[in-house]
């Protein structure tokens, strides 16, 4: 996936990510895919909240992300669409994997009977 929505200035994308709360960027290994959902939630908040959108600045603090000549609401909407598409693609891929796992059958049938051990213990428990 390439973020064509803000292709002009990737620094704007970094500014948006930099503005996300740190708690939204932390997930245990088994829940790392939840980061996509948190990104979606943040972008939705950003799209609906003018004050939040105008408060976001690039990491070095030199300018706002959403200002004339840089990111705008239409590009943010396109970014939301791309993240939605990514979430959908990941879900489809995971569903395919789970279907394959559900279809997999593992059966164990020994080809030969289990043979007696080929050695004799030097001592039996009663000889101790």
N, C-alpha and C positions, 0 to 999 in steps of 0.2 A: 504494500500500500504506500502510495506517495501522497503526501498532504499537498495536493495541488491548490487547495483553498487559500493557502498563505505562501505560495511559492515565492512571491516577490521578496519576502523578508522572513527568513526562518527565525530571526531574533524575536519576532512577534510570538512565534510558537513557544520559544523558550520563555518569554515573558509570561505567557499564559500558564505554562507548567510551573514556573517559579512562584506564581501567585496562588497555586493550589495549597491548601493547608497541609502541613507536614504530616498530620495524622492520616490524611487521605492517600499518602504515598507509601505507607507502611503496611505490609501484609505478610503473614507467614507464608512459607513456601507453598503449602497446600492451598492457599487462597490467593495466589498471585493474579489469577485471572479477574479477581474482584477489582483490581486496579482499573481495568477497562470500564467497569460500571461506575466507579467513582469518578473517572474522567468524564464520562457521559453526564453524570449528575452535576459536576462542576460546570461543564459547558452549558447545560440547561439553565443553571442559576445565572451564569454570565449573560446568556442571551436575554433573560427576563429582567435583569436588574441593572438599570442604567448606572446607578451609583457604583456598584461593584465593577462594572465594565470600565468606567472612567477612572477608577482608582488603580487600575493595573498599569504598572510601568515596567519597562524592560529591566533586566537584572542590574545593569549599571546605573539605573535611575535617571538617565539622561532625557527620557521622553515617555509619554504614555504609549501603550500598545495600540489603543483604539483612538487614533487621531487622524487628521487630514494627511493623506499621502501614505498611510500605513494601514493596519488592519481596520476592517469595518464590519458592520453587522451582517452584511451579505456573505462575507468571507467566513465569519463565525458560523453562520448557518450551514455553509458548505462543509466546514470542519465537523460540525455536528453530524451531518449526513455521512461523512466518511467514517467517523467513529461508529455510528450506527451500523454501517455496512461491515465494518471490521468485527463488531460484536456478533452480528448475524453469521458471518463467515466462520468465526471461531465456534459458535454454537453448532452450526451444521457439521463442521469437521469433528467436533467432539461427539455429536450424536452418531455419526458414521462409525467412529471408533467404538462407542459403546454398543452399537448394534453388532459389530463384528465380534466383540467380546462375548456378547450374549449368545451369538450363534456358535461360538467355539465350544467344542466338546473335547474334554480330555479324558481318555479312558486308559486304564493300565491293565494290561493282560500279560502276565509273564509268559514268555515263550517256552520256558522250561520250568519244571517244578523246582522249587527252591531246594537245593541239595544240602545235605548235612555238612557241617564244617569238615575241612580236609585235615584238621589237626586234632590232636588230643591234648587236653590240658595236662600239664606235668603233675599237678596235684588236684585232687577233687576236694570240694569243700569239707568232706568228712575226714580227710587226712591231715587237716590243720591241727 
